[in-house]
Amino acid sequence: MKVAFNATAMLPSLTGIGRYAREIAHGLHTSADIDAEFMYGLRWSRAVRSAAMPGANALFPILRDKLRAGGYAPRRWAQTLSLASRDLSERFDLYHEPAVVALPFRGPTVITVHDLSWIRYPETQPQARVRALNRYFEQGIRRASMVLTPSEFVRKDIIGTFALDPAKVRTTHLAADTAFSPLHNQQTAPTLNRFGLQHGQYIIAVGTLEPRKNLSAALDAFAQLPPSDRAKFPLVLVGMAGWNSSVLQKKIDALVVDGQVRQLGYLPHADLVALTAGAHLMLFPSLYEGFGLPPLEAMACGVPSVVAHVASLPEVVGDAGLWVEPDDSTAIAQSILRIIHDPLKRAELSELGIRRAKLFSWKKCVAQTIDAYRVALT
């Protein structure tokens, strides 16, 4: 089966969609049944790359800035031409778009839709992105042979919103990278020492600094903790700056001054693994998630989470976390204190998390994806 796979999401710093695309790309690359070719911006390769090829996407920074300013169309036009011209020589059997909005393609198309956040929470997204999604998304899923979703929550949301045939929409749960596992202090020390942290002596919050991740509530909750707990368990923020983060950044800056909040920015994968495994607990108060990889990764490490009871998160975390309403900073603070001061509860959540994380695997996700390809070709 000859598959065209849009790997452009793997070019910038990897967040959720990019990491998903990379895992699926690796699975396709090693499958005996799939002959996959990957589109990196405007160039193609049969290799799964962790970064752009030299000169492969020289226009990416320019086009990214144009997208932020409302110029999504030029990038889409360029990639549409790239796909069409490559298809003339390769004659692909199928095209998989892992990043929500499909390009036009003559044959069967599979699209992965990670969430409907621009519809449910348009105020938390750049308006240029909302306009582009409203313009191109629906025509893509109407034309698609199969639509994949990371959770049953998103599957039902798509079917209900767009009246799609349920047989056309399949859930393929994501998973934590196998590197996320329980680690002891000697294993995390080389990384933690660089950041002045001690194993089990900090709280971590992972996510892009943007309104939907609701990190403001995490900061408000942390500020309510007793001074002794804030001093013993500093709050560590991991994630790149995103859209409309200036107000949040000012709040962070004010708390960073006394050293009890550490802002580490976007980290390489190995550092993220060590920082997650070394945490006492994770905060994840997001307003909306199509899946929610960070709490699952924490669970795989035996690190309990305080999680917003919204969207897909109950489907992922189950009984392995403490649930809160995302806008209730007092309840978030109380849940933090419960994990800090109740070692038996923390141990219980840790064990539940390790067991539950094993229910999700990238091998299963890849196998389900390839099965969806076969259905799309029938």
DOTORMAR-104643 format. One record per residue (C-alpha): residue in three letters; x, y, z. Coordinates in Angstrom, 1 decimal, padded with zeros to 4 digits. Example, Ala and Ser with C-alpha at 12.3 -4.5 7.8 and 13.67 -1.06 7.14 Angstrom:
<pts>
<aa ALA, x 012.3, y -004.5, z 007.8> $
<aa SER, x 013.7, y -001.1, z 007.1> $
</pts>
This chain:
<pts>
<aa MET, x 000.0, y 000.0, z 000.0> $
<aa LYS, x 001.6, y 003.3, z -001.1> $
<aa VAL, x 000.7, y 006.0, z 001.4> $
<aa ALA, x 001.4, y 009.7, z 001.3> $
<aa PHE, x 001.8, y 011.1, z 004.8> $
<aa ASN, x 001.9, y 014.8, z 005.7> $
<aa ALA, x 004.7, y 015.0, z 008.2> $
<aa THR, x 004.9, y 018.8, z 008.2> $
<aa ALA, x 003.6, y 018.8, z 011.8> $
<aa MET, x 006.9, y 017.1, z 012.8> $
<aa LEU, x 009.0, y 020.1, z 011.6> $
<aa PRO, x 008.5, y 022.7, z 014.3> $
<aa SER, x 009.1, y 022.0, z 018.1> $
<aa LEU, x 006.9, y 019.0, z 018.7> $
<aa THR, x 003.8, y 019.4, z 020.8> $
<aa GLY, x 000.8, y 017.0, z 020.8> $
<aa ILE, x 000.0, y 016.7, z 017.1> $
<aa GLY, x 003.7, y 016.6, z 016.1> $
<aa ARG, x 004.4, y 013.8, z 018.5> $
<aa TYR, x 001.4, y 011.9, z 017.3> $
<aa ALA, x 002.5, y 012.3, z 013.7> $
<aa ARG, x 006.0, y 011.1, z 014.6> $
<aa GLU, x 004.8, y 007.9, z 016.3> $
<aa ILE, x 002.5, y 007.0, z 013.4> $
<aa ALA, x 005.2, y 007.8, z 010.9> $
<aa HIS, x 007.6, y 005.5, z 012.7> $
<aa GLY, x 005.0, y 002.7, z 012.7> $
<aa LEU, x 004.3, y 003.1, z 009.0> $
<aa HIS, x 008.0, y 003.1, z 008.3> $
<aa THR, x 008.6, y -000.2, z 010.0> $
<aa SER, x 005.4, y -001.9, z 008.6> $
<aa ALA, x 006.0, y -004.5, z 006.0> $
<aa ASP, x 002.6, y -003.7, z 004.5> $
<aa ILE, x 003.1, y 000.0, z 004.0> $
<aa ASP, x 005.3, y 001.9, z 001.5> $
<aa ALA, x 005.0, y 005.4, z 003.0> $
<aa GLU, x 006.5, y 008.6, z 001.8> $
<aa PHE, x 006.6, y 011.6, z 004.1> $
<aa MET, x 006.0, y 015.2, z 003.0> $
<aa TYR, x 008.1, y 017.7, z 005.1> $
<aa GLY, x 006.8, y 021.1, z 004.1> $
<aa LEU, x 007.6, y 021.2, z 000.4> $
<aa ARG, x 010.0, y 018.2, z 000.2> $
<aa TRP, x 009.5, y 014.5, z 000.4> $
<aa SER, x 011.4, y 011.6, z 001.9> $
<aa ARG, x 011.0, y 008.0, z 002.9> $
<aa ALA, x 012.9, y 008.6, z 006.1> $
<aa VAL, x 011.3, y 009.5, z 009.4> $
<aa ARG, x 013.1, y 012.7, z 010.4> $
<aa SER, x 013.3, y 014.4, z 013.7> $
<aa ALA, x 014.0, y 017.7, z 012.0> $
<aa ALA, x 013.7, y 019.3, z 008.6> $
<aa MET, x 016.1, y 018.3, z 005.9> $
<aa PRO, x 018.6, y 021.0, z 004.9> $
<aa GLY, x 016.6, y 023.3, z 002.7> $
<aa ALA, x 013.5, y 021.1, z 003.0> $
<aa ASN, x 011.3, y 023.9, z 004.5> $
<aa ALA, x 013.1, y 027.1, z 004.1> $
<aa LEU, x 009.7, y 028.9, z 003.8> $
<aa PHE, x 008.3, y 027.5, z 007.1> $
<aa PRO, x 009.1, y 030.6, z 009.3> $
<aa ILE, x 007.8, y 033.0, z 006.7> $
<aa LEU, x 004.6, y 030.9, z 006.1> $
<aa ARG, x 004.1, y 030.5, z 009.8> $
<aa ASP, x 004.2, y 034.2, z 010.4> $
<aa LYS, x 001.8, y 034.7, z 007.5> $
<aa LEU, x -000.6, y 032.2, z 009.1> $
<aa ARG, x -000.5, y 034.1, z 012.3> $
<aa ALA, x -001.4, y 037.2, z 010.3> $
<aa GLY, x -004.2, y 035.4, z 008.4> $
<aa GLY, x -002.1, y 033.9, z 005.5> $
<aa TYR, x -003.0, y 030.2, z 005.8> $
<aa ALA, x -003.9, y 030.0, z 002.1> $
<aa PRO, x -000.4, y 030.4, z 000.7> $
<aa ARG, x 001.0, y 027.5, z 002.7> $
<aa ARG, x -002.0, y 025.3, z 001.8> $
<aa TRP, x -001.7, y 026.2, z -001.8> $
<aa ALA, x 002.0, y 025.3, z -001.8> $
<aa GLN, x 001.5, y 022.0, z -000.1> $
<aa THR, x -001.4, y 021.1, z -002.3> $
<aa LEU, x 000.8, y 021.5, z -005.4> $
<aa SER, x 003.5, y 019.5, z -003.7> $
<aa LEU, x 001.2, y 016.6, z -003.0> $
<aa ALA, x -000.4, y 016.7, z -006.5> $
<aa SER, x 003.0, y 016.7, z -008.2> $
<aa ARG, x 004.4, y 013.9, z -006.1> $
<aa ASP, x 001.3, y 011.8, z -006.7> $
<aa LEU, x 001.8, y 012.0, z -010.4> $
<aa SER, x 005.0, y 010.1, z -010.1> $
<aa GLU, x 004.3, y 007.9, z -007.1> $
<aa ARG, x 000.6, y 007.2, z -007.7> $
<aa PHE, x -000.2, y 006.9, z -004.0> $
<aa ASP, x -003.1, y 004.6, z -003.0> $
<aa LEU, x -004.0, y 006.8, z 000.0> $
<aa TYR, x -003.2, y 010.1, z 001.7> $
<aa HIS, x -003.2, y 010.5, z 005.5> $
<aa GLU, x -003.5, y 013.9, z 007.0> $
<aa PRO, x -002.5, y 013.7, z 010.7> $
<aa ALA, x -003.1, y 017.4, z 011.4> $
<aa VAL, x -006.8, y 018.0, z 011.1> $
<aa VAL, x -007.2, y 019.9, z 007.8> $
<aa ALA, x -006.7, y 017.7, z 004.7> $
<aa LEU, x -005.3, y 018.9, z 001.4> $
<aa PRO, x -007.2, y 018.0, z -001.8> $
<aa PHE, x -006.3, y 014.5, z -003.1> $
<aa ARG, x -007.7, y 012.5, z -006.0> $
<aa GLY, x -008.0, y 009.2, z -004.0> $
<aa PRO, x -009.0, y 007.9, z -000.6> $
<aa THR, x -008.1, y 010.2, z 002.3> $
<aa VAL, x -007.8, y 009.5, z 006.0> $
<aa ILE, x -007.8, y 012.5, z 008.4> $
<aa THR, x -006.9, y 012.6, z 012.1> $
<aa VAL, x -009.0, y 015.1, z 013.9> $
<aa HIS, x -007.6, y 015.8, z 017.4> $
<aa ASP, x -010.4, y 018.0, z 018.8> $
<aa LEU, x -013.0, y 020.7, z 017.9> $
<aa SER, x -011.4, y 023.3, z 020.1> $
<aa TRP, x -011.8, y 026.1, z 017.6> $
<aa ILE, x -015.6, y 025.4, z 017.6> $
<aa ARG, x -016.0, y 024.8, z 021.3> $
<aa TYR, x -013.6, y 027.6, z 022.5> $
<aa PRO, x -012.9, y 029.9, z 019.6> $
<aa GLU, x -011.9, y 032.7, z 022.0> $
<aa THR, x -008.9, y 030.7, z 023.1> $
<aa GLN, x -007.5, y 030.5, z 019.5> $
<aa PRO, x -006.0, y 033.0, z 017.1> $
<aa GLN, x -008.8, y 034.3, z 014.9> $
<aa ALA, x -006.8, y 033.6, z 011.7> $
<aa ARG, x -006.6, y 029.9, z 012.7> $
<aa VAL, x -010.3, y 029.8, z 013.5> $
<aa ARG, x -011.2, y 031.4, z 010.1> $
<aa ALA, x -008.9, y 028.9, z 008.3> $
<aa LEU, x -010.4, y 025.9, z 010.1> $
<aa ASN, x -013.9, y 027.1, z 009.5> $
<aa ARG, x -013.1, y 027.5, z 005.8> $
<aa TYR, x -011.3, y 024.2, z 005.1> $
<aa PHE, x -012.1, y 021.7, z 007.8> $
<aa GLU, x -015.6, y 020.6, z 007.0> $
<aa GLN, x -015.0, y 020.1, z 003.2> $
<aa GLY, x -012.1, y 017.8, z 004.2> $
<aa ILE, x -014.0, y 015.5, z 006.5> $
<aa ARG, x -017.0, y 015.3, z 004.1> $
<aa ARG, x -014.6, y 014.2, z 001.4> $
<aa ALA, x -012.6, y 011.8, z 003.7> $
<aa SER, x -012.9, y 008.0, z 003.5> $
<aa MET, x -012.1, y 007.6, z 007.2> $
<aa VAL, x -011.8, y 010.0, z 010.1> $
<aa LEU, x -009.6, y 009.1, z 013.1> $
<aa THR, x -009.9, y 010.6, z 016.5> $
<aa PRO, x -007.7, y 010.3, z 019.6> $
<aa SER, x -010.6, y 009.7, z 022.0> $
<aa GLU, x -014.2, y 008.5, z 022.0> $
<aa PHE, x -015.2, y 011.9, z 023.3> $
<aa VAL, x -013.9, y 013.6, z 020.1> $
<aa ARG, x -015.5, y 010.8, z 017.9> $
<aa LYS, x -018.9, y 011.4, z 019.4> $
<aa ASP, x -018.4, y 015.2, z 019.2> $
<aa ILE, x -017.6, y 015.0, z 015.5> $
<aa ILE, x -020.4, y 012.7, z 014.6> $
<aa GLY, x -022.9, y 014.8, z 016.5> $
<aa THR, x -021.7, y 018.1, z 015.1> $
<aa PHE, x -021.3, y 017.2, z 011.5> $
<aa ALA, x -023.9, y 014.3, z 011.2> $
<aa LEU, x -021.2, y 011.9, z 009.9> $
<aa ASP, x -021.8, y 008.2, z 009.4> $
<aa PRO, x -020.5, y 006.6, z 012.7> $
<aa ALA, x -018.9, y 003.8, z 010.6> $
<aa LYS, x -016.6, y 006.4, z 009.0> $
<aa VAL, x -015.2, y 007.7, z 012.3> $
<aa ARG, x -012.9, y 005.6, z 014.4> $
<aa THR, x -011.2, y 006.1, z 017.8> $
<aa THR, x -007.4, y 005.4, z 017.9> $
<aa HIS, x -006.2, y 006.2, z 021.4> $
<aa LEU, x -002.8, y 007.8, z 021.7> $
<aa ALA, x -000.2, y 006.5, z 024.2> $
<aa ALA, x 002.8, y 007.6, z 026.3> $
<aa ASP, x 006.2, y 007.1, z 024.8> $
<aa THR, x 007.9, y 004.0, z 026.4> $
<aa ALA, x 010.6, y 006.3, z 027.8> $
<aa PHE, x 008.0, y 007.5, z 030.3> $
<aa SER, x 008.3, y 005.1, z 033.1> $
<aa PRO, x 009.0, y 005.2, z 036.9> $
<aa LEU, x 012.6, y 006.5, z 037.4> $
<aa HIS, x 014.5, y 006.7, z 040.7> $
<aa ASN, x 016.4, y 009.8, z 041.8> $
<aa GLN, x 019.8, y 008.6, z 040.4> $
<aa GLN, x 018.2, y 008.3, z 037.0> $
<aa THR, x 016.7, y 011.8, z 037.0> $
<aa ALA, x 019.5, y 013.6, z 038.8> $
<aa PRO, x 021.6, y 014.5, z 035.7> $
<aa THR, x 018.7, y 016.4, z 034.3> $
<aa LEU, x 017.2, y 017.8, z 037.6> $
<aa ASN, x 020.6, y 019.0, z 038.8> $
<aa ARG, x 020.8, y 021.3, z 035.7> $
<aa PHE, x 017.6, y 023.0, z 036.7> $
<aa GLY, x 018.3, y 023.1, z 040.5> $
<aa LEU, x 015.5, y 020.6, z 041.3> $
<aa GLN, x 015.3, y 017.6, z 043.5> $
<aa HIS, x 013.5, y 014.3, z 042.7> $
<aa GLY, x 010.0, y 014.3, z 044.2> $
<aa GLN, x 010.3, y 017.9, z 045.5> $
<aa TYR, x 008.4, y 019.9, z 042.9> $
<aa ILE, x 005.1, y 020.2, z 041.1> $
<aa ILE, x 005.0, y 020.1, z 037.3> $
<aa ALA, x 002.6, y 021.6, z 034.8> $
<aa VAL, x 003.2, y 020.8, z 031.1> $
<aa GLY, x 001.5, y 022.7, z 028.2> $
<aa THR, x 001.9, y 025.5, z 025.7> $
<aa LEU, x 001.4, y 028.9, z 027.3> $
<aa GLU, x -002.0, y 029.7, z 025.8> $
<aa PRO, x -005.5, y 030.4, z 027.1> $
<aa ARG, x -006.9, y 026.9, z 026.5> $
<aa LYS, x -004.3, y 025.2, z 028.8> $
<aa ASN, x -005.6, y 027.3, z 031.7> $
<aa LEU, x -002.3, y 027.6, z 033.4> $
<aa SER, x -003.5, y 030.7, z 035.1> $
<aa ALA, x -005.7, y 028.5, z 037.3> $
<aa ALA, x -002.6, y 026.4, z 038.2> $
<aa LEU, x -000.8, y 029.6, z 039.2> $
<aa ASP, x -003.7, y 030.8, z 041.3> $
<aa ALA, x -004.0, y 027.4, z 043.0> $
<aa PHE, x -000.3, y 027.3, z 043.7> $
<aa ALA, x -000.4, y 030.8, z 045.3> $
<aa GLN, x -003.0, y 029.5, z 047.8> $
<aa LEU, x -000.8, y 026.9, z 049.2> $
<aa PRO, x 000.9, y 027.5, z 052.6> $
<aa PRO, x 004.3, y 029.2, z 052.2> $
<aa SER, x 006.1, y 026.2, z 053.6> $
<aa ASP, x 004.5, y 023.9, z 050.9> $
<aa ARG, x 005.3, y 026.4, z 048.1> $
<aa ALA, x 008.9, y 026.5, z 049.3> $
<aa LYS, x 009.3, y 022.7, z 049.5> $
<aa PHE, x 007.4, y 022.0, z 046.3> $
<aa PRO, x 008.1, y 024.7, z 043.7> $
<aa LEU, x 005.9, y 024.8, z 040.6> $
<aa VAL, x 007.8, y 024.0, z 037.4> $
<aa LEU, x 006.2, y 025.1, z 034.1> $
<aa VAL, x 007.3, y 023.3, z 030.9> $
<aa GLY, x 006.1, y 024.5, z 027.5> $
<aa MET, x 006.7, y 027.0, z 024.8> $
<aa ALA, x 005.0, y 030.4, z 024.6> $
<aa GLY, x 001.9, y 030.3, z 022.6> $
<aa TRP, x -000.8, y 032.6, z 021.3> $
<aa ASN, x -002.0, y 035.5, z 023.5> $
<aa SER, x 000.3, y 034.6, z 026.4> $
<aa SER, x 001.4, y 038.1, z 027.4> $
<aa VAL, x -001.0, y 038.4, z 030.4> $
<aa LEU, x -000.1, y 034.9, z 031.6> $
<aa GLN, x 003.6, y 035.7, z 031.2> $
<aa LYS, x 003.3, y 038.7, z 033.5> $
<aa LYS, x 001.6, y 036.6, z 036.2> $
<aa ILE, x 004.4, y 034.0, z 035.8> $
<aa ASP, x 007.1, y 036.7, z 036.0> $
<aa ALA, x 005.7, y 038.0, z 039.2> $
<aa LEU, x 005.8, y 034.5, z 040.8> $
<aa VAL, x 009.2, y 033.6, z 039.4> $
<aa VAL, x 010.9, y 036.4, z 041.3> $
<aa ASP, x 010.8, y 034.6, z 044.7> $
<aa GLY, x 012.1, y 031.3, z 043.1> $
<aa GLN, x 008.9, y 029.3, z 043.9> $
<aa VAL, x 007.8, y 029.1, z 040.2> $
<aa ARG, x 010.4, y 028.0, z 037.6> $
<aa GLN, x 009.7, y 028.5, z 033.9> $
<aa LEU, x 011.8, y 026.1, z 031.8> $
<aa GLY, x 010.2, y 026.7, z 028.4> $
<aa TYR, x 010.1, y 024.0, z 025.7> $
<aa LEU, x 012.4, y 021.1, z 026.5> $
<aa PRO, x 014.0, y 018.3, z 024.5> $
<aa HIS, x 012.2, y 015.0, z 024.9> $
<aa ALA, x 014.8, y 013.4, z 027.2> $
<aa ASP, x 014.6, y 016.3, z 029.6> $
<aa LEU, x 010.8, y 016.2, z 029.6> $
<aa VAL, x 010.8, y 012.5, z 030.5> $
<aa ALA, x 013.2, y 013.1, z 033.5> $
<aa LEU, x 011.2, y 016.2, z 034.6> $
<aa THR, x 007.9, y 014.3, z 034.5> $
<aa ALA, x 009.3, y 011.2, z 036.3> $
<aa GLY, x 010.9, y 013.3, z 039.0> $
<aa ALA, x 007.8, y 015.3, z 039.9> $
<aa HIS, x 005.8, y 014.8, z 043.1> $
<aa LEU, x 002.6, y 015.5, z 041.1> $
<aa MET, x 001.3, y 017.0, z 037.8> $
<aa LEU, x -001.2, y 019.9, z 037.4> $
<aa PHE, x -003.3, y 019.7, z 034.3> $
<aa PRO, x -006.3, y 022.1, z 034.6> $
<aa SER, x -006.9, y 022.4, z 030.8> $
<aa LEU, x -010.3, y 023.8, z 029.6> $
<aa TYR, x -010.5, y 021.3, z 026.8> $
<aa GLU, x -008.5, y 018.4, z 025.4> $
<aa GLY, x -009.0, y 015.9, z 022.6> $
<aa PHE, x -006.8, y 013.5, z 024.5> $
<aa GLY, x -004.3, y 014.9, z 027.0> $
<aa LEU, x -000.8, y 013.3, z 026.7> $
<aa PRO, x 000.9, y 015.0, z 029.7> $
<aa PRO, x -001.2, y 013.3, z 032.4> $
<aa LEU, x -001.0, y 010.0, z 030.7> $
<aa GLU, x 002.8, y 010.4, z 030.5> $
<aa ALA, x 002.8, y 011.3, z 034.2> $
<aa MET, x 000.7, y 008.2, z 035.0> $
<aa ALA, x 003.2, y 006.0, z 033.1> $
<aa CYS, x 005.9, y 007.4, z 035.4> $
<aa GLY, x 003.9, y 006.7, z 038.6> $
<aa VAL, x 003.3, y 010.5, z 039.1> $
<aa PRO, x -000.3, y 011.3, z 040.2> $
<aa SER, x -002.1, y 014.2, z 038.6> $
<aa VAL, x -004.7, y 016.8, z 039.5> $
<aa VAL, x -006.8, y 017.0, z 036.4> $
<aa ALA, x -009.7, y 019.1, z 035.0> $
<aa HIS, x -012.9, y 017.0, z 034.7> $
<aa VAL, x -013.6, y 018.0, z 031.2> $
<aa ALA, x -013.8, y 016.7, z 027.6> $
<aa SER, x -011.6, y 013.6, z 027.0> $
<aa LEU, x -009.6, y 013.7, z 030.2> $
<aa PRO, x -011.9, y 011.3, z 032.2> $
<aa GLU, x -011.6, y 008.8, z 029.4> $
<aa VAL, x -007.8, y 008.9, z 029.6> $
<aa VAL, x -007.1, y 009.3, z 033.3> $
<aa GLY, x -010.0, y 007.3, z 034.7> $
<aa ASP, x -009.6, y 006.8, z 038.5> $
<aa ALA, x -005.8, y 007.4, z 038.5> $
<aa GLY, x -006.1, y 011.2, z 039.2> $
<aa LEU, x -007.8, y 013.7, z 041.4> $
<aa TRP, x -010.6, y 015.5, z 039.6> $
<aa VAL, x -011.3, y 019.2, z 039.8> $
<aa GLU, x -013.4, y 021.9, z 037.9> $
<aa PRO, x -010.9, y 023.9, z 035.8> $
<aa ASP, x -012.2, y 027.3, z 037.1> $
<aa ASP, x -012.0, y 026.3, z 040.8> $
<aa SER, x -008.5, y 027.3, z 041.9> $
<aa THR, x -009.4, y 026.6, z 045.6> $
<aa ALA, x -010.4, y 023.0, z 044.7> $
<aa ILE, x -007.2, y 022.6, z 042.7> $
<aa ALA, x -005.2, y 023.9, z 045.7> $
<aa GLN, x -007.0, y 021.4, z 048.0> $
<aa SER, x -006.2, y 018.5, z 045.7> $
<aa ILE, x -002.6, y 019.5, z 045.6> $
<aa LEU, x -002.4, y 019.5, z 049.4> $
<aa ARG, x -004.1, y 016.1, z 049.6> $
<aa ILE, x -001.4, y 014.5, z 047.4> $
<aa ILE, x 001.4, y 016.3, z 049.3> $
<aa HIS, x 000.2, y 015.4, z 052.7> $
<aa ASP, x -001.4, y 012.0, z 052.2> $
<aa PRO, x 001.4, y 009.6, z 051.1> $
<aa LEU, x -001.0, y 006.7, z 051.1> $
<aa LYS, x -003.3, y 008.4, z 048.6> $
<aa ARG, x -000.3, y 009.4, z 046.5> $
<aa ALA, x 000.9, y 005.8, z 046.5> $
<aa GLU, x -002.6, y 004.6, z 045.5> $
<aa LEU, x -002.9, y 007.0, z 042.6> $
<aa SER, x 000.7, y 006.2, z 041.5> $
<aa GLU, x -000.1, y 002.5, z 041.2> $
<aa LEU, x -003.4, y 003.1, z 039.5> $
<aa GLY, x -001.7, y 005.4, z 037.0> $
<aa ILE, x 001.0, y 002.9, z 036.1> $
<aa ARG, x -001.6, y 000.2, z 035.5> $
<aa ARG, x -003.9, y 002.4, z 033.5> $
<aa ALA, x -001.2, y 003.8, z 031.3> $
<aa LYS, x -000.4, y 000.3, z 030.1> $
<aa LEU, x -003.8, y 000.1, z 028.5> $
<aa PHE, x -002.6, y 002.6, z 025.9> $
<aa SER, x 000.1, y 001.7, z 023.3> $
<aa TRP, x 001.4, y 003.3, z 020.1> $
<aa LYS, x 001.7, y -000.2, z 018.6> $
<aa LYS, x -002.0, y -000.6, z 019.0> $
<aa CYS, x -002.7, y 002.9, z 017.6> $
<aa VAL, x -000.5, y 002.2, z 014.5> $
<aa ALA, x -002.2, y -001.1, z 013.9> $
<aa GLN, x -005.7, y 000.5, z 014.2> $
<aa THR, x -004.5, y 003.2, z 011.8> $
<aa ILE, x -003.3, y 000.8, z 009.2> $
<aa ASP, x -006.6, y -001.2, z 009.5> $
<aa ALA, x -008.5, y 002.1, z 008.9> $
<aa TYR, x -006.4, y 002.5, z 005.7> $
<aa ARG, x -007.5, y -000.9, z 004.5> $
<aa VAL, x -011.2, y 000.0, z 005.1> $
<aa ALA, x -010.7, y 003.3, z 003.3> $
<aa LEU, x -009.4, y 001.4, z 000.2> $
<aa THR, x -012.4, y -000.9, z 000.1> $
</pts>
